[in-house]
């Protein structure tokens, strides 16, 4: 087979390849055209197809986030905006049927702030929230430490029990708790009576005494919140390298010393996170208090959540109830702002 290609001279071989331009002559094998296209592809997307792929890639995060953003707008942002609007309106029972409410200005906020129950309710809510968070964190840390010392079988059983307690709806658990502390047929009253130490408590109504009412509310909320804290802290504690504890044991450190010097610093970010979440959840506790005590006796367990409900749906003063809810949100923001700043700052330091 003979080649019909034109022989290439030495001058043509030494000439620079310019993709068919500059010399007025292209190479017979088309290498110049291929080189130019290769360079074009290496420099970035060329043509409508490349730009289209670039636009699709840049819009993909927005498309993926759109459902969550729409759900957030529908379930959080719009109700919050609507709540603020109602707090500035004379929104009562008539407004529900007519759909019309007059502008009240700052009247609702003035009435709430000058109410005799306002400051006692604020103080009570902060103290109750602090007691719930403290009890939850302390017991949760103890349970997490216990999980690290159990065998595989017993640890699995305890974890399953914790998950079941956490998964129980708070309305159902509140009704069970109410049955446990009921007079005449309550199980706890019967057990205390059977001890024959504290006398006959069969007819004792725990919800009728402030101290006992707080006891049943706090124990219920803490019982429901401990599983999340315990399992979260256990997961964080299980990630600590055992070499640290081995080194501490070789140095003769006690168990408490190793827990204070090794475990607690490692758990600090997780403790901060669960503390923030506990403050938010416990500050907004409603079902447990309402089902067990309804804010009584004599407003002894009246917190901001219960007061908001009473003003809105018992007194039909929806404008004042909305104002209380807005004030509650602002107070909660102030209480958690420091911890949120610490959490964000720790995240930036990790990066």
C-alpha positions as CSV (number, residue, x, y, z in Angstrom):
1,X,0.0,0.0,0.0
2,X,1.5,3.3,-1.1
3,X,1.2,6.6,0.7
4,X,0.0,9.6,-1.2
5,X,0.8,12.0,1.6
6,X,3.0,14.9,0.6
7,X,6.5,14.7,2.1
8,X,7.2,17.1,4.9
9,X,10.3,19.2,4.6
10,X,12.6,20.1,7.5
11,X,11.4,23.7,7.5
12,X,7.8,22.6,7.9
13,X,8.8,20.2,10.8
14,X,10.5,23.1,12.6
15,X,7.6,25.5,12.2
16,X,5.5,26.1,15.3
17,X,2.0,24.5,15.5
18,X,-0.6,27.2,15.6
19,X,-3.8,25.2,15.0
20,X,-3.8,26.0,11.3
21,X,-3.2,29.7,11.7
22,X,-0.1,31.9,11.3
23,X,1.6,29.8,8.6
24,X,-1.2,29.9,6.2
25,X,-1.0,26.1,6.0
26,X,-2.3,23.3,8.2
27,X,-0.7,20.0,8.9
28,X,-2.0,17.2,6.7
29,X,-2.8,14.9,9.7
30,X,-5.0,17.6,11.3
31,X,-2.9,17.7,14.5
32,X,-3.1,21.4,14.7
33,X,-6.9,21.3,14.9
34,X,-6.9,18.6,17.6
35,X,-4.4,20.5,19.6
36,X,-6.5,23.6,19.6
37,X,-9.6,21.8,20.7
38,X,-7.7,20.0,23.4
39,X,-6.5,23.3,24.7
40,X,-10.0,24.7,24.6
41,X,-11.3,21.8,26.6
42,X,-8.6,22.1,29.2
43,X,-9.2,25.8,29.8
44,X,-12.8,25.3,30.9
45,X,-16.3,24.5,29.5
46,X,-16.7,25.9,26.1
47,X,-19.9,26.3,24.2
48,X,-23.5,26.3,25.2
49,X,-23.3,22.7,26.7
50,X,-20.6,23.7,29.2
51,X,-22.4,26.8,30.3
52,X,-25.6,24.8,30.8
53,X,-23.8,22.3,32.9
54,X,-22.3,25.1,35.0
55,X,-25.7,26.7,35.6
56,X,-27.3,23.4,36.6
57,X,-24.5,22.7,39.0
58,X,-24.8,26.1,40.6
59,X,-28.6,25.7,41.0
60,X,-28.5,22.2,42.4
61,X,-28.1,23.3,46.1
62,X,-30.9,25.7,45.7
63,X,-33.2,23.1,44.3
64,X,-32.3,20.6,47.1
65,X,-32.9,23.2,49.8
66,X,-36.1,24.6,48.4
67,X,-38.5,22.0,50.0
68,X,-37.0,22.5,53.4
69,X,-37.1,26.3,53.0
70,X,-40.7,26.2,51.9
71,X,-41.6,24.0,54.9
72,X,-39.7,26.3,57.3
73,X,-41.6,29.3,55.9
74,X,-44.9,27.6,56.2
75,X,-44.5,26.2,59.7
76,X,-42.2,28.7,61.4
77,X,-41.8,32.0,59.7
78,X,-45.4,32.7,58.8
79,X,-46.8,31.7,62.2
80,X,-44.2,33.8,63.9
81,X,-45.1,36.8,61.7
82,X,-48.8,36.2,62.3
83,X,-48.2,36.0,66.0
84,X,-46.4,39.4,66.1
85,X,-49.2,41.0,64.0
86,X,-51.9,39.7,66.4
87,X,-50.0,41.0,69.4
88,X,-50.6,44.5,68.1
89,X,-54.3,44.0,67.4
90,X,-57.5,43.9,69.5
91,X,-58.0,40.3,68.7
92,X,-60.7,38.7,70.7
93,X,-63.5,36.2,70.3
94,X,-65.4,38.5,67.9
95,X,-62.4,38.7,65.5
96,X,-62.5,34.9,65.1
97,X,-66.0,35.0,63.6
98,X,-65.7,38.3,61.7
99,X,-62.1,38.1,60.6
100,X,-61.6,41.7,61.5
101,X,-59.5,43.0,64.4
102,X,-58.7,46.6,65.2
103,X,-55.2,48.0,65.7
104,X,-54.4,48.2,69.4
105,X,-50.8,49.5,69.3
106,X,-48.9,48.7,72.4
107,X,-52.0,48.2,74.6
108,X,-51.6,44.4,74.8
109,X,-47.9,44.7,75.8
110,X,-48.7,47.4,78.4
111,X,-51.5,45.2,79.9
112,X,-49.2,42.2,80.1
113,X,-46.2,44.1,81.6
114,X,-48.4,45.8,84.2
115,X,-50.2,42.7,85.2
116,X,-49.6,41.6,88.8
117,X,-48.8,38.1,87.6
118,X,-46.2,39.0,85.1
119,X,-43.0,39.1,87.2
120,X,-43.9,36.2,89.4
121,X,-44.6,34.1,86.3
122,X,-41.3,35.2,84.7
123,X,-39.3,34.3,87.9
124,X,-41.2,31.0,88.3
125,X,-40.6,30.0,84.7
126,X,-36.8,30.7,84.9
127,X,-36.4,28.8,88.2
128,X,-38.5,25.8,86.9
129,X,-36.5,25.8,83.7
130,X,-33.2,25.9,85.6
131,X,-34.2,23.1,87.9
132,X,-35.3,20.9,85.0
133,X,-32.2,21.5,82.9
134,X,-29.9,21.0,85.9
135,X,-31.6,17.7,86.9
136,X,-31.6,16.5,83.3
137,X,-27.9,17.2,82.7
138,X,-26.7,15.8,86.0
139,X,-28.7,12.6,85.8
140,X,-28.0,12.3,82.1
141,X,-24.2,12.5,82.8
142,X,-24.5,9.8,85.4
143,X,-26.5,7.5,83.1
144,X,-23.9,8.1,80.3
145,X,-21.1,7.2,82.7
146,X,-23.0,4.1,83.7
147,X,-23.4,3.0,80.1
148,X,-19.6,3.1,79.6
149,X,-19.1,0.6,82.4
150,X,-21.8,-1.9,81.5
151,X,-21.4,-5.1,79.4
152,X,-22.7,-5.3,75.9
153,X,-25.9,-7.1,76.8
154,X,-26.8,-4.9,79.7
155,X,-25.9,-1.8,77.8
156,X,-28.2,-2.8,75.0
157,X,-31.1,-3.4,77.4
158,X,-30.6,-0.1,79.2
159,X,-30.3,1.8,75.8
160,X,-33.5,0.2,74.5
161,X,-35.3,1.2,77.8
162,X,-34.0,4.7,77.4
163,X,-35.2,4.9,73.8
164,X,-38.6,3.6,74.7
165,X,-39.0,6.1,77.5
166,X,-37.9,8.9,75.2
167,X,-40.2,7.8,72.4
168,X,-43.3,7.8,74.5
169,X,-45.6,10.8,73.7
170,X,-45.6,13.3,76.5
171,X,-49.4,13.4,76.6
172,X,-49.5,9.6,77.2
173,X,-46.7,9.7,79.7
174,X,-48.4,12.6,81.5
175,X,-51.6,10.6,81.8
176,X,-49.7,7.6,83.2
177,X,-47.9,9.9,85.6
178,X,-51.3,11.4,86.7
179,X,-52.6,7.9,87.4
180,X,-49.5,7.0,89.5
181,X,-50.1,10.0,91.8
182,X,-53.9,9.8,91.9
183,X,-55.5,9.8,95.4
184,X,-57.3,6.6,96.5
185,X,-56.1,4.4,93.7
186,X,-52.6,5.8,92.8
187,X,-49.8,3.3,92.9
188,X,-47.3,5.6,94.5
189,X,-49.6,6.6,97.3
190,X,-50.3,2.9,97.9
191,X,-46.6,2.1,98.0
192,X,-45.8,5.0,100.5
193,X,-48.7,3.8,102.7
194,X,-47.4,0.2,102.6
195,X,-44.0,1.3,104.0
196,X,-45.8,2.2,107.2
197,X,-43.3,4.9,107.9
198,X,-45.0,8.1,106.6
199,X,-48.5,7.2,107.7
200,X,-51.6,6.8,105.5
201,X,-51.2,8.7,102.2
202,X,-53.9,6.9,100.3
203,X,-56.0,10.0,99.9
204,X,-53.1,12.4,99.3
205,X,-53.6,14.6,96.2
206,X,-50.2,15.6,95.0
207,X,-51.5,18.3,92.7
208,X,-53.1,20.2,95.6
209,X,-49.8,21.2,97.3
210,X,-47.3,23.4,95.6
211,X,-44.2,21.4,96.7
212,X,-45.7,18.1,95.7
213,X,-47.0,19.6,92.4
214,X,-43.6,20.7,91.5
215,X,-42.2,17.3,92.4
216,X,-44.5,15.4,90.0
217,X,-43.9,17.9,87.2
218,X,-40.2,18.0,87.5
219,X,-39.8,14.3,87.8
220,X,-41.9,13.7,84.7
221,X,-40.1,16.3,82.6
222,X,-36.6,15.1,83.7
223,X,-37.6,11.4,83.2
224,X,-38.6,12.2,79.6
225,X,-35.5,14.3,78.9
226,X,-32.8,12.2,80.4
227,X,-32.7,9.5,77.6
228,X,-31.7,12.0,74.9
229,X,-29.0,13.6,77.1
230,X,-27.7,10.3,78.3
231,X,-27.4,8.6,74.9
232,X,-25.9,11.8,73.3
233,X,-23.3,12.1,76.1
234,X,-22.6,8.4,75.9
235,X,-22.0,8.6,72.1
236,X,-19.6,11.5,72.7
237,X,-17.8,9.8,75.6
238,X,-17.3,6.6,73.6
239,X,-15.2,8.5,71.1
240,X,-12.6,9.5,73.7
241,X,-9.4,7.5,73.0
242,X,-8.8,4.9,75.7
243,X,-5.1,5.8,75.7
244,X,-5.8,8.9,77.8
245,X,-7.4,6.8,80.6
246,X,-4.5,4.3,80.4
247,X,-2.0,7.0,80.8
248,X,-4.0,8.5,83.7
249,X,-4.2,5.1,85.4
250,X,-0.4,4.6,85.1
251,X,0.1,8.1,86.7
252,X,-2.0,6.9,89.6
253,X,-5.0,9.3,88.9
254,X,-8.3,8.4,90.6
255,X,-11.5,7.8,88.7
256,X,-12.9,11.1,89.6
257,X,-9.6,12.9,88.6
258,X,-9.7,11.3,85.2
259,X,-13.3,12.1,84.7
260,X,-12.7,15.8,85.6
261,X,-9.4,16.1,83.6
262,X,-10.2,13.9,80.6
263,X,-13.9,13.2,80.2
264,X,-15.4,16.6,81.0
265,X,-13.1,18.6,78.7
266,X,-13.9,16.2,75.9
267,X,-17.6,16.4,76.5
268,X,-17.7,20.2,76.8
269,X,-19.0,20.9,73.2
270,X,-21.7,18.2,73.5
271,X,-22.7,19.4,77.0
272,X,-23.1,22.9,75.6
273,X,-25.3,21.6,72.8
274,X,-27.6,19.5,75.0
275,X,-27.8,22.4,77.5
276,X,-29.0,24.7,74.8
277,X,-31.6,22.2,73.6
278,X,-32.7,21.5,77.2
279,X,-33.2,25.2,77.9
280,X,-35.4,25.6,74.8
281,X,-37.5,22.5,75.5
282,X,-37.9,23.0,79.2
283,X,-38.7,26.7,78.8
284,X,-41.6,25.8,76.5
285,X,-43.0,22.9,78.6
286,X,-46.8,23.0,78.5
287,X,-48.5,19.5,78.2
288,X,-47.0,18.1,81.3
289,X,-47.8,21.0,83.5
290,X,-51.3,21.5,82.1
291,X,-52.3,17.9,82.3
292,X,-51.0,17.4,85.8
293,X,-51.7,20.7,87.6
294,X,-53.3,23.1,85.1
295,X,-51.1,25.8,86.6
296,X,-52.3,25.3,90.2
297,X,-52.7,25.1,93.0
298,X,-53.4,28.8,93.2
299,X,-51.1,29.6,90.2
300,X,-48.1,27.9,91.9
301,X,-47.1,26.2,88.7
302,X,-48.3,29.0,86.3
303,X,-45.5,29.4,83.8
304,X,-45.3,31.5,80.7
305,X,-46.6,28.7,78.5
306,X,-49.6,28.1,80.8
307,X,-50.2,31.8,81.1
308,X,-50.2,32.2,77.4
309,X,-52.8,29.4,77.0
310,X,-55.0,30.8,79.7
311,X,-55.0,34.3,78.4
312,X,-55.7,33.1,74.8
313,X,-58.1,30.2,75.1
314,X,-59.7,30.7,78.5
315,X,-60.0,34.5,78.7
316,X,-60.3,34.8,74.9
317,X,-57.8,37.6,74.9
318,X,-55.8,36.4,71.9
319,X,-54.0,39.7,71.5
320,X,-52.6,39.5,75.1
321,X,-51.8,35.8,74.6
322,X,-49.8,36.7,71.5
323,X,-48.0,39.4,73.3
324,X,-47.0,37.0,76.1
325,X,-45.8,34.6,73.5
326,X,-43.6,37.2,71.8
327,X,-42.2,38.2,75.2
328,X,-41.5,34.6,75.9
329,X,-39.6,34.3,72.6
330,X,-37.5,37.3,73.4
331,X,-36.6,36.0,76.9
332,X,-35.7,32.6,75.5
333,X,-33.5,34.3,72.9
334,X,-31.7,36.2,75.7
335,X,-31.3,33.1,77.8
336,X,-29.8,31.1,74.9
337,X,-27.8,33.8,73.1
338,X,-24.7,33.3,75.2
339,X,-24.7,29.6,74.7
340,X,-25.3,29.9,70.9
341,X,-22.4,32.4,70.6
342,X,-20.2,29.9,72.5
343,X,-21.3,27.1,70.2
344,X,-20.7,29.0,67.0
345,X,-17.3,30.2,68.3
346,X,-16.3,26.6,69.2
347,X,-17.3,25.5,65.7
348,X,-15.2,28.2,64.1
349,X,-12.2,27.2,66.2
350,X,-12.6,23.6,65.1
351,X,-12.5,24.7,61.5
